[in-house]
């Protein structure tokens, strides 16, 4: 089964951090999503979840 995009339709890029405020993916991760393997997508999702937790703490 393919890995679904974490995009929630709130596509706003934090210019300073280069991270989407909706899905918490880095701009490079968003750009690579379409051609990424399922394994790569899973790693991107994990990094986005970790990034979200870090940003919510600060």
TIKOLZA-201305 format. One record per residue: residue in three letters; x, y, z of N, C-alpha, C, O in turn. Coordinates in steps of 0.001 Angstrom, whole numbers, padded with zeros to 6 digits. Example, Ala and Ser with C-alpha at 12.3 -4.5 7.8 and 13.67 -1.06 7.14 Angstrom:
# residues 2
<pt residuo="ALA" n_xx="013190" n_yy="-005690" n_zz="007800" ca_xx="012300" ca_yy="-004500" ca_zz="007800" c_xx="013200" c_yy="-003300" c_zz="007800" o_xx="014236" o_yy="-003319" o_zz="008465"/>
<pt residuo="SER" n_xx="012850" n_yy="-002250" n_zz="007080" ca_xx="013670" ca_yy="-001060" ca_zz="007140" c_xx="012900" c_yy="000030" c_zz="007870" o_xx="013409" o_yy="001138" o_zz="008039"/>
# end
This chain:
# residues 58
<pt residuo="UNK" n_xx="000840" n_yy="-001185" n_zz="000000" ca_xx="000000" ca_yy="000000" ca_zz="000000" c_xx="000882" c_yy="001245" c_zz="000000" o_xx="001838" o_yy="001330" o_zz="000770"/>
<pt residuo="UNK" n_xx="000571" n_yy="002184" n_zz="-000838" ca_xx="001360" ca_yy="003406" ca_zz="-000963" c_xx="001228" c_yy="004283" c_zz="000277" o_xx="000199" o_yy="004277" o_zz="000953"/>
<pt residuo="UNK" n_xx="002279" n_yy="005029" n_zz="000559" ca_xx="002290" ca_yy="005947" ca_zz="001694" c_xx="001579" c_yy="007234" c_zz="001275" o_xx="001944" o_yy="007848" o_zz="000273"/>
<pt residuo="UNK" n_xx="000575" n_yy="007638" n_zz="002034" ca_xx="-000196" ca_yy="008836" ca_zz="001723" c_xx="000545" c_yy="010103" c_zz="002113" o_xx="001320" o_yy="010122" o_zz="003069"/>
<pt residuo="UNK" n_xx="000295" n_yy="011147" n_zz="001363" ca_xx="000882" ca_yy="012447" ca_zz="001662" c_xx="000309" c_yy="012994" c_zz="002967" o_xx="-000880" o_yy="012829" o_zz="003239"/>
<pt residuo="UNK" n_xx="001139" n_yy="013639" n_zz="003769" ca_xx="000660" ca_yy="014229" ca_zz="005016" c_xx="000036" c_yy="015609" c_zz="004820" o_xx="-000363" o_yy="016253" o_zz="005790"/>
<pt residuo="UNK" n_xx="-000048" n_yy="016060" n_zz="003583" ca_xx="-000588" ca_yy="017391" ca_zz="003302" c_xx="-002026" c_yy="017491" c_zz="003808" o_xx="-002855" o_yy="016623" o_zz="003535"/>
<pt residuo="UNK" n_xx="-002307" n_yy="018571" n_zz="004555" ca_xx="-003658" ca_yy="018778" ca_zz="005077" c_xx="-004304" c_yy="020012" c_zz="004454" o_xx="-005341" o_yy="020482" o_zz="004922"/>
<pt residuo="UNK" n_xx="-003689" n_yy="020528" n_zz="003401" ca_xx="-004262" ca_yy="021657" ca_zz="002683" c_xx="-003967" c_yy="023013" c_zz="003298" o_xx="-004506" o_yy="024025" o_zz="002851"/>
<pt residuo="UNK" n_xx="-003123" n_yy="023046" n_zz="004310" ca_xx="-002675" ca_yy="024320" ca_zz="004896" c_xx="-001229" c_yy="024489" c_zz="004436" o_xx="-000291" o_yy="024156" o_zz="005160"/>
<pt residuo="UNK" n_xx="-001070" n_yy="025000" n_zz="003246" ca_xx="000248" ca_yy="025068" ca_zz="002620" c_xx="000851" c_yy="026456" c_zz="002813" o_xx="000798" o_yy="027305" o_zz="001923"/>
<pt residuo="UNK" n_xx="001416" n_yy="026660" n_zz="003975" ca_xx="002095" ca_yy="027910" ca_zz="004287" c_xx="003503" c_yy="027586" c_zz="004723" o_xx="003714" o_yy="026813" o_zz="005657"/>
<pt residuo="UNK" n_xx="004456" n_yy="028174" n_zz="004052" ca_xx="005853" ca_yy="027914" ca_zz="004346" c_xx="006389" c_yy="028943" c_zz="005320" o_xx="006300" o_yy="030145" o_zz="005072"/>
<pt residuo="UNK" n_xx="006942" n_yy="028480" n_zz="006418" ca_xx="007643" ca_yy="029354" ca_zz="007354" c_xx="008958" c_yy="029711" c_zz="006674" o_xx="009850" o_yy="028870" o_zz="006564"/>
<pt residuo="UNK" n_xx="009080" n_yy="030930" n_zz="006227" ca_xx="010237" ca_yy="031353" ca_zz="005438" c_xx="011559" c_yy="031181" c_zz="006184" o_xx="012581" o_yy="030867" o_zz="005574"/>
<pt residuo="UNK" n_xx="011540" n_yy="031381" n_zz="007472" ca_xx="012772" ca_yy="031262" ca_zz="008256" c_xx="013205" c_yy="029804" c_zz="008407" o_xx="014382" o_yy="029483" o_zz="008245"/>
<pt residuo="UNK" n_xx="012263" n_yy="028936" n_zz="008714" ca_xx="012591" ca_yy="027530" ca_zz="008973" c_xx="012487" c_yy="026663" c_zz="007720" o_xx="012961" o_yy="025526" o_zz="007715"/>
<pt residuo="UNK" n_xx="011868" n_yy="027192" n_zz="006647" ca_xx="011668" ca_yy="026450" ca_zz="005402" c_xx="010831" c_yy="025193" c_zz="005633" o_xx="011071" o_yy="024151" o_zz="005023"/>
<pt residuo="UNK" n_xx="009835" n_yy="025312" n_zz="006533" ca_xx="008974" ca_yy="024193" ca_zz="006900" c_xx="007519" c_yy="024595" c_zz="006689" o_xx="007129" o_yy="025720" o_zz="007000"/>
<pt residuo="UNK" n_xx="006721" n_yy="023674" n_zz="006159" ca_xx="005291" ca_yy="023925" ca_zz="005990" c_xx="004626" c_yy="023910" c_zz="007362" o_xx="004855" o_yy="022999" o_zz="008157"/>
<pt residuo="UNK" n_xx="003811" n_yy="024910" n_zz="007637" ca_xx="003145" ca_yy="024994" ca_zz="008934" c_xx="001939" c_yy="024046" c_zz="009014" o_xx="001340" o_yy="023904" o_zz="010080"/>
<pt residuo="UNK" n_xx="001586" n_yy="023406" n_zz="007917" ca_xx="000481" ca_yy="022451" ca_zz="007913" c_xx="000936" c_yy="021020" c_zz="008159" o_xx="000389" o_yy="020323" o_zz="009013"/>
<pt residuo="UNK" n_xx="001947" n_yy="020586" n_zz="007400" ca_xx="002392" ca_yy="019186" ca_zz="007491" c_xx="003765" c_yy="019019" c_zz="008141" o_xx="004186" o_yy="017898" o_zz="008426"/>
<pt residuo="UNK" n_xx="004452" n_yy="020116" n_zz="008370" ca_xx="005760" ca_yy="020135" ca_zz="009023" c_xx="006865" c_yy="019456" c_zz="008214" o_xx="007885" o_yy="019041" o_zz="008765"/>
<pt residuo="UNK" n_xx="006650" n_yy="019347" n_zz="006904" ca_xx="007732" ca_yy="018862" ca_zz="006045" c_xx="008592" c_yy="020044" c_zz="005623" o_xx="008102" o_yy="021160" o_zz="005448"/>
<pt residuo="UNK" n_xx="009876" n_yy="019779" n_zz="005465" ca_xx="010818" ca_yy="020775" ca_zz="004968" c_xx="010549" c_yy="020945" c_zz="003471" o_xx="010061" o_yy="020026" o_zz="002814"/>
<pt residuo="UNK" n_xx="010864" n_yy="022101" n_zz="002949" ca_xx="010610" ca_yy="022385" ca_zz="001535" c_xx="011243" c_yy="021332" c_zz="000621" o_xx="010651" o_yy="020962" o_zz="-000393"/>
<pt residuo="UNK" n_xx="012426" n_yy="020851" n_zz="000966" ca_xx="013083" ca_yy="019813" ca_zz="000158" c_xx="012316" c_yy="018491" c_zz="000221" o_xx="012252" o_yy="017759" o_zz="-000767"/>
<pt residuo="UNK" n_xx="011739" n_yy="018190" n_zz="001377" ca_xx="010965" ca_yy="016957" ca_zz="001529" c_xx="009677" c_yy="017022" c_zz="000716" o_xx="009250" o_yy="016022" o_zz="000139"/>
<pt residuo="UNK" n_xx="009065" n_yy="018191" n_zz="000672" ca_xx="007850" ca_yy="018368" ca_zz="-000128" c_xx="008179" c_yy="018153" c_zz="-001606" o_xx="007456" o_yy="017458" o_zz="-002320"/>
<pt residuo="UNK" n_xx="009267" n_yy="018753" n_zz="-002048" ca_xx="009672" ca_yy="018632" ca_zz="-003447" c_xx="010038" c_yy="017213" c_zz="-003845" o_xx="009833" o_yy="016820" o_zz="-004994"/>
<pt residuo="UNK" n_xx="010578" n_yy="016440" n_zz="-002911" ca_xx="011017" ca_yy="015080" ca_zz="-003212" c_xx="009899" c_yy="014048" c_zz="-003086" o_xx="010071" o_yy="012899" o_zz="-003494"/>
<pt residuo="UNK" n_xx="008765" n_yy="014442" n_zz="-002531" ca_xx="007708" ca_yy="013483" ca_zz="-002189" c_xx="007271" c_yy="012627" c_zz="-003368" o_xx="007173" o_yy="011408" o_zz="-003229"/>
<pt residuo="UNK" n_xx="007010" n_yy="013216" n_zz="-004508" ca_xx="006455" ca_yy="012471" ca_zz="-005648" c_xx="007365" c_yy="011358" c_zz="-006140" o_xx="006880" o_yy="010326" o_zz="-006604"/>
<pt residuo="UNK" n_xx="008658" n_yy="011545" n_zz="-006050" ca_xx="009592" ca_yy="010543" ca_zz="-006563" c_xx="010214" c_yy="009696" c_zz="-005463" o_xx="011015" o_yy="008809" o_zz="-005758"/>
<pt residuo="UNK" n_xx="009874" n_yy="009939" n_zz="-004223" ca_xx="010444" ca_yy="009191" ca_zz="-003103" c_xx="009854" c_yy="007782" c_zz="-003035" o_xx="008691" o_yy="007560" o_zz="-003370"/>
<pt residuo="UNK" n_xx="010684" n_yy="006843" n_zz="-002595" ca_xx="010193" ca_yy="005480" ca_zz="-002369" c_xx="009331" c_yy="005475" c_zz="-001110" o_xx="009333" o_yy="006444" o_zz="-000352"/>
<pt residuo="UNK" n_xx="008601" n_yy="004396" n_zz="-000887" ca_xx="007785" ca_yy="004302" ca_zz="000321" c_xx="008652" c_yy="004395" c_zz="001576" o_xx="008245" o_yy="005003" o_zz="002566"/>
<pt residuo="UNK" n_xx="009832" n_yy="003801" n_zz="001541" ca_xx="010754" ca_yy="003882" ca_zz="002677" c_xx="011183" c_yy="005319" c_zz="002952" o_xx="011227" o_yy="005758" o_zz="004101"/>
<pt residuo="UNK" n_xx="011494" n_yy="006034" n_zz="001894" ca_xx="011879" ca_yy="007439" ca_zz="002048" c_xx="010717" c_yy="008262" c_zz="002580" o_xx="010906" o_yy="009136" o_zz="003426"/>
<pt residuo="UNK" n_xx="009516" n_yy="007985" n_zz="002086" ca_xx="008336" ca_yy="008714" ca_zz="002549" c_xx="008094" c_yy="008469" c_zz="004037" o_xx="007736" o_yy="009390" o_zz="004771"/>
<pt residuo="UNK" n_xx="008287" n_yy="007241" n_zz="004476" ca_xx="008116" ca_yy="006927" ca_zz="005897" c_xx="009128" c_yy="007692" c_zz="006749" o_xx="008797" o_yy="008165" o_zz="007836"/>
<pt residuo="UNK" n_xx="010353" n_yy="007810" n_zz="006255" ca_xx="011372" ca_yy="008582" ca_zz="006982" c_xx="011004" c_yy="010061" c_zz="007021" o_xx="011179" o_yy="010721" o_zz="008045"/>
<pt residuo="UNK" n_xx="010495" n_yy="010577" n_zz="005910" ca_xx="010061" ca_yy="011974" ca_zz="005861" c_xx="008937" c_yy="012206" c_zz="006865" o_xx="008932" o_yy="013208" o_zz="007579"/>
<pt residuo="UNK" n_xx="007982" n_yy="011275" n_zz="006918" ca_xx="006868" ca_yy="011406" ca_zz="007862" c_xx="007361" c_yy="011411" c_zz="009303" o_xx="006874" o_yy="012186" o_zz="010126"/>
<pt residuo="UNK" n_xx="008331" n_yy="010544" n_zz="009610" ca_xx="008878" ca_yy="010504" ca_zz="010963" c_xx="009583" c_yy="011813" c_zz="011297" o_xx="009414" o_yy="012348" o_zz="012392"/>
<pt residuo="UNK" n_xx="010367" n_yy="012327" n_zz="010363" ca_xx="011066" ca_yy="013594" ca_zz="010611" c_xx="010064" c_yy="014729" c_zz="010788" o_xx="010271" o_yy="015611" o_zz="011621"/>
<pt residuo="UNK" n_xx="008978" n_yy="014717" n_zz="010011" ca_xx="007950" ca_yy="015758" ca_zz="010129" c_xx="007263" c_yy="015687" c_zz="011496" o_xx="007013" o_yy="016719" o_zz="012117"/>
<pt residuo="UNK" n_xx="006958" n_yy="014472" n_zz="011965" ca_xx="006349" ca_yy="014319" ca_zz="013299" c_xx="007290" c_yy="014813" c_zz="014387" o_xx="006876" o_yy="015516" o_zz="015309"/>
<pt residuo="UNK" n_xx="008566" n_yy="014437" n_zz="014271" ca_xx="009563" ca_yy="014888" ca_zz="015249" c_xx="009710" c_yy="016408" c_zz="015217" o_xx="009820" o_yy="017051" o_zz="016260"/>
<pt residuo="UNK" n_xx="009712" n_yy="016970" n_zz="014019" ca_xx="009843" ca_yy="018416" ca_zz="013851" c_xx="008646" c_yy="019131" c_zz="014483" o_xx="008798" o_yy="020159" o_zz="015142"/>
<pt residuo="UNK" n_xx="007463" n_yy="018570" n_zz="014270" ca_xx="006248" ca_yy="019164" ca_zz="014850" c_xx="006350" c_yy="019182" c_zz="016376" o_xx="006045" o_yy="020194" o_zz="017007"/>
<pt residuo="UNK" n_xx="006773" n_yy="018078" n_zz="016964" ca_xx="006914" ca_yy="018008" ca_zz="018430" c_xx="007903" c_yy="019051" c_zz="018927" o_xx="007641" o_yy="019728" o_zz="019922"/>
<pt residuo="UNK" n_xx="009029" n_yy="019187" n_zz="018250" ca_xx="010049" ca_yy="020157" ca_zz="018643" c_xx="009519" c_yy="021590" c_zz="018553" o_xx="009744" o_yy="022397" o_zz="019455"/>
<pt residuo="UNK" n_xx="008820" n_yy="021896" n_zz="017473" ca_xx="008307" ca_yy="023244" ca_zz="017284" c_xx="007199" c_yy="023567" c_zz="018274" o_xx="007050" o_yy="024718" o_zz="018686"/>
<pt residuo="UNK" n_xx="006413" n_yy="022551" n_zz="018665" ca_xx="005359" ca_yy="022781" ca_zz="019641" c_xx="005924" c_yy="023019" c_zz="021048" o_xx="005301" o_yy="023698" o_zz="021864"/>
<pt residuo="UNK" n_xx="007097" n_yy="022462" n_zz="021322" ca_xx="007753" ca_yy="022667" ca_zz="022617" c_xx="008287" c_yy="024091" c_zz="022761" o_xx="008296" o_yy="024658" o_zz="023853"/>
<pt residuo="UNK" n_xx="008730" n_yy="024655" n_zz="021641" ca_xx="009359" ca_yy="025985" ca_zz="021709" c_xx="008382" c_yy="027117" c_zz="021519" o_xx="008775" o_yy="028283" o_zz="021552"/>
# end
